Amino acid sequence: MITSHMHVKAPGFRRHIKDDELVNDFMSGFSLAEAIKSELKEHGYDRLEIVGEDYGWLVVAFHRSSGVEFGVTLSSLAEPEDDRDAVMEVMIAIQPQKRTKGMLWWKKDIGSEVGEFSETVFDFLRNTPGVDVLEEFADIA
């Protein structure tokens, strides 16, 4: 099974000024998204981008050798009434969450690339000071 989601608290990653640009400006996660982006760059992913979404942040990465685009969603679990300086709590998920790419008559096995991407992201989170892993979900069979 491949890890697909992780619920974390990140006391080592404070709210960033960019978090105020989100549609739901009470949410946070940019500083952690930036750290994940840097880690992916070190592992050879390129065309990296951080995109603001209504749920939090999306880190987009491209795996050049396989031609697969990946994403890391950081869904903020903040509520409008929460203190903006509260410890960041996010649900992190990777995309795609399947081992194949394509449809019907044309399918490509990308299981090893998905596993490698999952390992890169979630090992980084498990081993980074200032990130407390609360729960992990291994949904990709």
trRosetta pair geometry for C-beta under 8 A, 3 or more apart (Angstrom, degrees):
i j d omega theta_ij theta_ji phi_ij phi_ji
1 138 3.7 85 132 148 121 119
1 139 7.3 88 -168 3 109 8
1 140 6.5 129 -167 69 64 55
1 141 5.9 -31 -106 -99 75 56
2 111 7.9 -164 -37 -163 143 77
2 114 6.1 57 159 125 171 101
2 115 5.1 -118 -107 -101 125 73
2 118 4.9 130 179 30 104 169
2 138 6.3 162 81 -155 21 85
2 139 7.8 -47 75 63 70 48
2 140 3.8 -32 59 73 104 116
2 141 7.9 -138 17 -55 82 14
3 6 6.7 27 170 -56 122 101
3 94 8.0 84 107 9 74 123
3 118 5.1 155 63 176 79 119
3 119 8.0 118 36 -75 110 47
3 122 4.8 19 93 -43 146 173
3 136 5.6 -44 -134 -176 117 112
3 137 6.9 111 -153 78 68 45
3 138 5.0 -54 -88 -95 52 76
3 140 7.7 -20 55 26 14 104
4 93 6.2 9 153 -147 74 84
4 94 6.1 -118 -150 43 53 90
4 97 5.2 56 -141 -132 126 110
4 118 7.0 -49 -83 -119 41 127
4 137 5.7 -55 60 102 87 94
4 138 6.7 121 3 -138 82 27
4 139 4.1 -53 22 42 143 100
4 140 5.0 132 -65 -24 111 97
5 91 6.3 -9 -168 -179 108 94
5 92 6.8 151 -157 82 55 51
5 93 4.7 -17 -100 -96 81 85
5 136 7.2 158 90 -159 60 46
5 137 4.0 10 57 48 101 118
5 139 6.9 37 4 0 99 121
6 91 7.5 163 83 -159 39 52
6 92 4.8 -15 61 60 88 102
6 93 7.9 175 20 -74 61 45
6 122 5.7 150 -40 -122 144 101
6 125 6.0 130 109 98 159 157
6 133 6.1 -55 -171 -137 114 99
6 135 7.2 172 -154 89 49 53
6 136 5.1 -10 -108 -109 82 73
6 137 7.2 -151 -69 22 42 75
7 89 7.8 10 -179 -177 84 89
7 90 7.8 -171 -148 98 50 40
7 91 5.3 -21 -101 -105 73 74
7 92 7.7 -177 -81 19 24 73
7 133 7.6 99 75 -167 56 58
7 134 4.5 -62 105 68 99 108
7 135 4.3 21 39 49 116 94
7 136 7.7 -137 22 -66 72 35
8 89 7.3 -171 98 -146 46 53
8 90 6.0 -9 62 62 86 78
8 92 6.3 9 11 -3 113 117
8 125 6.1 -109 -73 -174 154 125
8 131 5.4 -13 -172 -171 136 93
8 132 6.3 146 -161 75 76 50
8 133 5.5 -40 -101 -103 89 48
8 134 6.2 177 -101 6 28 88
9 87 5.4 31 -175 138 106 122
9 88 7.0 145 -161 86 55 54
9 89 5.0 -23 -103 -99 75 81
9 131 7.7 157 83 -157 45 47
9 132 4.6 -10 61 60 92 108
9 134 6.3 77 -11 -42 89 115
10 13 4.2 -16 147 37 122 110
10 32 5.3 -38 -157 -79 174 133
10 87 7.0 169 67 178 45 85
10 88 4.5 -26 59 76 99 109
10 89 7.6 178 14 -83 75 33
10 90 6.9 -1 -3 17 119 106
10 130 6.1 40 -168 144 71 83
10 131 5.1 -12 -110 -106 83 70
10 132 7.3 -161 -78 23 35 70
11 87 4.7 -33 -90 -131 76 118
11 88 7.7 -174 -73 34 30 76
11 130 5.9 -128 77 -155 65 68
11 132 6.9 36 4 -7 99 112
12 128 7.4 -153 70 140 145 95
12 129 5.9 124 -83 123 163 69
12 130 1.4 -38 12 -146 151 129
12 131 6.4 -72 39 -37 116 56
13 31 4.3 175 -171 101 96 115
13 32 4.4 78 152 -62 169 86
13 35 6.8 -102 -101 -6 130 138
13 88 5.8 -53 87 36 95 143
13 130 5.9 117 -26 144 72 123
13 131 7.3 28 -8 -75 116 84
14 31 6.3 55 61 6 49 165
14 85 7.7 -11 -154 -146 99 73
14 88 7.6 173 -130 -23 19 115
15 19 5.4 -85 -164 30 85 152
15 28 4.6 -86 -112 -120 82 139
15 31 7.4 180 -153 -6 7 122
15 84 6.1 26 -74 162 172 84
15 85 6.5 -103 7 -106 129 48
15 88 7.0 160 -68 -66 66 107
16 19 5.2 121 63 -18 71 95
16 28 7.2 133 23 -155 72 93
16 30 4.0 -98 53 76 135 118
16 31 4.5 159 -46 -48 116 89
16 34 7.5 106 -72 -8 163 132
17 20 6.1 -38 -178 14 51 114
18 21 5.5 -40 -171 16 57 118
18 30 4.3 152 79 -142 115 169
18 52 7.8 -145 162 -74 97 117
19 22 5.9 -25 -172 -3 52 115
19 25 7.0 110 137 -160 71 62
19 27 6.5 -144 -167 98 101 59
19 28 4.4 -8 -130 -117 152 66
19 29 6.9 121 -105 30 109 54
19 30 5.1 -138 -60 -2 77 115
20 25 5.1 30 -149 -154 49 113
21 25 7.5 129 31 -108 11 94
21 52 5.7 -111 110 -80 101 161
22 25 5.4 159 68 -92 81 47
22 27 5.2 -76 103 61 161 107
22 52 5.1 -155 -100 -161 67 116
22 53 7.8 -9 -138 64 99 34
22 54 7.6 129 -179 -122 93 30
22 56 7.1 -21 -125 -125 147 29
22 57 7.8 -87 -90 -63 120 75
23 52 7.3 144 -13 147 77 111
23 53 7.9 -52 14 147 113 28
23 54 4.8 -31 56 -109 137 74
24 27 4.9 60 100 -10 101 114
24 54 6.1 79 -9 -167 106 64
24 55 7.9 34 30 -95 133 19
24 76 7.7 -162 95 65 120 131
24 80 7.7 -100 -165 -80 99 86
26 78 5.4 -157 130 129 89 125
26 79 7.2 -41 126 113 140 25
26 80 4.9 167 -1 -117 166 48
26 82 6.4 122 171 53 117 94
26 84 6.7 -114 -143 -95 67 85
27 55 7.6 161 -135 162 165 28
27 56 5.3 -129 162 -95 137 72
27 76 3.5 142 -156 62 102 159
27 78 5.0 174 -109 48 54 122
28 31 7.8 -7 171 17 101 94
28 56 7.8 -7 79 -134 24 96
28 76 5.8 124 44 -119 47 132
28 78 6.3 83 12 -30 83 145
28 84 7.7 123 -53 -163 123 69
28 88 4.9 -106 95 -109 121 107
29 32 5.4 -60 -163 47 63 110
29 33 5.7 69 139 -28 85 104
29 56 4.7 28 32 -169 151 114
29 57 4.8 -155 103 11 114 116
29 74 4.2 167 174 132 141 131
29 76 5.2 -133 -27 -73 123 96
29 88 6.1 146 -81 -164 60 131
29 90 5.2 92 -105 -83 121 145
30 33 5.4 -56 -144 38 33 115
30 34 6.2 38 156 -24 67 103
30 50 7.0 89 -142 163 79 145
30 57 5.9 145 -89 -70 56 148
31 34 5.7 -49 -150 31 31 115
31 35 6.8 33 150 -18 61 103
31 88 7.9 -161 52 -28 106 163
32 35 5.6 -50 -151 34 37 113
32 36 6.5 38 151 -18 66 103
32 74 6.2 150 91 -131 115 151
32 88 6.6 -166 -21 118 130 153
32 90 6.8 -165 71 23 156 150
32 131 7.5 109 -128 -94 117 113
33 36 5.7 -53 -149 37 33 111
33 37 6.3 38 150 -23 65 105
33 50 5.1 106 140 -133 126 123
33 57 4.2 -71 -69 122 153 150
33 58 8.0 38 -136 57 133 11
33 59 5.2 -180 -162 -58 90 107
33 72 7.5 168 -131 95 78 112
33 74 5.3 -118 -73 5 98 148
34 37 5.5 -50 -148 34 31 116
34 38 6.6 34 153 -19 63 103
34 50 6.7 -29 -78 -63 63 156
35 38 5.8 -52 -151 34 32 112
35 39 6.5 33 151 -19 64 105
35 124 7.8 169 137 158 97 125
35 128 7.1 91 154 -145 141 156
36 39 5.6 -54 -150 36 34 113
36 40 6.4 34 153 -20 66 105
36 59 5.3 -145 99 -14 119 170
36 72 5.6 -118 152 93 149 160
36 74 7.8 -178 8 -57 150 123
36 121 6.3 27 -149 -134 112 87
36 124 6.7 132 -117 102 68 147
36 125 7.9 2 -93 -63 102 94
37 40 5.8 -55 -149 35 30 111
37 41 6.5 34 152 -22 63 104
37 48 5.1 122 -158 172 97 132
37 50 5.9 -69 -60 -58 144 105
37 59 5.2 -147 -73 -141 86 124
37 61 7.7 -176 -126 -73 65 106
38 41 5.6 -52 -151 32 32 114
38 42 6.7 34 151 -19 64 104
39 42 5.7 -54 -154 34 33 113
39 43 6.6 20 151 -9 65 109
39 120 6.8 157 139 166 107 93
39 121 7.5 127 99 -108 132 47
39 124 4.6 43 -163 -119 164 153
40 43 5.7 -64 -150 44 35 106
40 45 4.1 -41 166 48 97 133
40 48 6.0 145 91 -104 122 128
40 59 7.0 159 -2 150 149 130
40 61 4.8 -98 172 -105 149 148
40 72 7.9 -151 -55 -11 138 134
40 120 6.6 91 -103 139 67 134
40 121 7.5 9 -74 -80 99 81
41 44 8.0 101 -179 -26 29 10
41 45 6.4 -83 -82 65 33 79
41 46 7.5 74 -122 -95 71 52
41 48 5.8 -66 -70 -19 94 155
43 120 5.0 0 -76 -136 178 137
44 64 7.4 -97 157 22 95 109
45 48 6.3 90 115 -71 100 102
45 61 4.0 5 166 -175 140 119
45 62 6.4 140 -171 60 81 42
45 63 6.1 -45 -114 -83 85 59
45 64 8.0 172 -135 -13 40 82
45 70 7.3 -71 -134 45 138 121
45 120 8.0 141 -25 126 125 165
46 61 7.5 106 48 -161 20 73
46 62 5.5 -44 75 65 67 99
46 64 6.0 32 28 -49 115 111
47 60 7.2 -56 123 120 88 99
47 61 7.2 131 76 -152 73 35
47 62 4.0 30 48 9 118 128
47 69 8.0 -60 90 -116 130 95
48 59 7.0 -13 -162 -175 90 90
48 60 6.9 159 -150 83 40 62
48 61 5.4 4 -102 -101 79 76
48 62 7.8 -128 -59 14 51 78
49 59 7.4 161 82 -156 45 47
49 60 4.5 -4 57 51 94 108
50 57 5.9 -14 -170 -170 96 116
50 58 7.3 152 -158 79 48 48
50 59 5.5 -20 -101 -101 72 70
50 60 7.8 -165 -77 16 25 76
51 57 7.0 142 73 -161 47 62
51 58 4.5 -20 61 63 99 101
51 59 7.9 -180 19 -81 74 23
51 60 6.4 43 -8 -17 115 112
52 57 6.3 -40 -105 -105 47 69
52 58 8.0 -132 -43 22 4 82
53 56 6.2 3 64 61 95 42
53 57 6.6 159 21 -105 90 16
53 58 5.3 68 -25 -19 126 107
53 73 7.6 -37 39 -138 153 96
55 73 7.1 12 94 -177 128 115
55 75 4.6 -34 156 -125 115 85
55 76 6.8 171 160 29 55 74
56 73 7.1 104 70 176 110 76
56 74 4.7 -117 131 101 132 73
56 75 5.0 179 13 -122 132 25
56 76 4.0 151 -89 -14 113 86
56 90 6.5 113 -143 -131 164 114
57 73 7.6 161 90 -157 49 47
57 74 4.5 3 59 53 91 113
57 76 8.0 74 0 -37 79 98
58 71 5.6 -20 -170 -164 100 115
58 72 7.2 151 -159 75 50 49
58 73 5.5 -19 -104 -104 78 67
58 74 7.5 -158 -74 21 32 74
59 71 6.7 147 76 -159 53 57
59 72 4.3 -4 53 53 106 102
59 74 7.4 57 -12 -16 96 106
60 69 6.7 -11 -169 -175 95 105
60 70 7.5 152 -159 84 48 50
60 71 5.5 -21 -102 -102 62 83
61 69 7.4 155 84 -160 42 58
61 70 4.9 -20 68 66 93 98
61 71 7.3 169 23 -85 74 33
61 72 7.4 35 0 -8 114 98
61 117 7.6 165 82 -136 130 115
62 68 7.6 164 -155 88 55 41
62 69 5.3 -29 -103 -105 74 71
62 70 7.4 177 -88 21 24 75
63 66 4.8 4 112 44 117 102
63 67 7.3 -38 85 25 79 15
63 68 4.7 3 47 59 116 86
63 69 7.7 -159 16 -81 76 23
63 70 6.4 61 -24 -14 103 112
63 113 5.6 144 111 -159 171 121
63 117 7.0 -91 -61 -71 131 114
64 67 7.5 17 -172 -70 27 45
66 110 6.3 109 171 -128 140 99
66 113 4.7 -53 6 -88 174 149
68 96 7.7 -91 -171 10 115 112
68 101 6.4 -145 -110 -57 104 156
68 110 5.4 114 -86 -145 149 142
68 113 5.3 111 35 135 151 152
70 94 6.6 -23 -172 -169 106 97
70 95 6.4 152 -164 80 55 63
70 96 7.3 -97 -116 3 66 63
70 114 8.0 161 -107 -112 115 60
70 117 5.0 -156 -124 -145 160 153
71 94 7.0 147 82 -163 55 50
71 95 3.9 2 54 49 102 114
72 92 6.4 -5 -178 -168 95 98
72 93 7.4 164 -156 81 50 40
72 94 5.8 -24 -101 -103 67 66
72 95 7.7 -151 -66 17 26 79
72 121 5.6 176 -103 -126 130 142
73 91 8.0 -2 108 102 97 79
73 92 6.9 165 83 -150 57 46
73 93 4.8 -4 52 56 105 90
73 94 7.9 -167 16 -82 76 17
73 95 6.8 65 -21 -21 102 111
74 90 4.8 -8 -172 -178 83 147
74 91 7.9 149 -159 73 39 44
74 92 5.6 -8 -103 -102 65 82
75 90 6.1 143 69 -163 46 80
75 91 4.5 -19 62 60 108 94
75 92 7.6 -168 21 -76 75 32
75 93 7.3 24 -6 6 112 104
76 88 7.4 -75 -128 -157 91 87
76 89 7.6 92 -162 79 58 58
76 90 5.6 -43 -99 -102 44 89
77 89 4.5 -57 55 106 119 100
77 90 6.2 -169 -4 -98 89 30
77 91 6.3 94 -56 -18 107 89
78 82 4.9 -120 -160 47 86 148
78 86 7.3 147 -117 66 102 123
78 88 7.8 -50 -54 -133 111 59
78 89 7.2 142 -59 51 65 86
79 82 4.9 115 56 -26 73 102
82 86 5.2 -77 172 14 107 147
83 86 4.5 117 70 -43 89 95
86 89 8.0 -38 127 -4 108 98
92 121 7.3 -163 151 158 128 121
92 122 8.0 164 103 -93 126 78
92 125 6.8 -176 56 -82 161 159
93 97 7.4 -30 175 -71 107 124
94 97 6.8 134 88 -80 75 78
94 114 7.5 138 123 -161 132 81
94 117 6.1 142 -162 123 143 110
94 118 5.5 -129 17 -94 162 75
94 121 5.9 163 -78 39 118 157
96 101 7.0 159 17 -89 164 90
96 110 7.4 68 56 87 128 137
96 114 6.5 -72 74 -103 84 118
97 114 7.8 124 -122 -155 24 133
97 139 6.7 1 -173 94 120 114
97 140 5.7 -138 -170 -82 69 108
98 101 7.9 146 89 -68 102 53
98 114 7.5 -140 83 -90 28 162
98 140 6.9 -160 -96 -134 25 102
99 109 6.4 -9 151 -152 92 71
99 110 6.4 -179 -177 67 44 62
99 111 3.6 15 -152 -84 108 90
99 114 6.0 -120 -105 30 56 145
99 140 6.7 133 -50 178 87 105
99 141 7.9 -83 -20 85 126 50
100 107 4.7 -3 -176 -174 128 110
100 108 6.5 146 -159 70 71 42
100 109 6.0 -41 -101 -101 77 44
100 110 6.4 133 -121 21 21 84
100 111 7.6 -4 -56 -46 56 83
101 107 7.1 144 70 -157 38 60
101 108 4.9 -22 60 59 92 98
101 110 5.0 48 -15 -12 108 133
102 106 4.5 -114 -173 113 135 78
102 107 4.3 -167 73 -105 120 41
102 108 5.4 107 -16 5 126 79
103 106 6.7 27 57 60 52 78
103 107 7.2 145 -8 -76 5 80
104 107 7.8 -172 71 -44 19 95
109 112 7.7 55 135 3 96 87
110 113 4.6 -51 -174 46 84 117
110 114 5.6 90 123 -27 88 96
111 114 5.8 -56 -144 37 30 110
111 115 6.2 30 157 -18 65 108
112 115 5.6 -54 -147 39 31 113
112 116 6.2 34 154 -21 65 106
113 116 5.7 -51 -144 36 31 112
113 117 6.3 31 155 -19 64 106
114 117 5.8 -55 -147 37 29 111
114 118 6.2 32 154 -20 64 108
114 140 6.4 -132 141 168 133 159
115 118 5.7 -54 -145 37 29 113
115 119 6.2 31 156 -20 64 107
115 140 8.0 -157 -79 102 70 133
116 119 5.7 -55 -148 36 28 113
116 120 6.4 31 154 -22 63 105
117 120 5.8 -53 -149 33 30 112
117 121 6.4 20 158 -11 65 108
118 121 6.2 -62 -147 41 27 104
118 122 5.8 -1 169 4 67 118
118 140 7.3 -144 -66 37 155 142
119 122 6.6 -66 -128 50 20 93
119 123 5.4 19 174 -17 63 118
120 123 6.5 -55 -132 38 13 105
120 124 6.5 18 159 -21 53 112
121 124 6.0 -66 -162 32 24 113
121 125 6.7 15 152 -14 63 108
122 125 5.5 -49 -145 37 39 111
122 126 6.2 43 154 -22 68 104
122 136 7.2 81 -157 -130 133 121
123 126 5.6 -52 -143 37 33 113
123 127 6.0 7 164 1 66 117
124 127 6.4 -79 -146 50 21 94
124 128 5.9 28 161 -38 65 115
125 128 6.0 -51 -133 20 27 114
125 131 5.2 -118 -163 142 69 153
125 133 6.5 104 133 -79 103 104
126 131 7.8 -83 -70 100 11 120
126 133 5.9 -3 -105 -37 66 144
128 131 4.5 47 80 15 102 123
133 136 6.5 4 178 -51 123 98
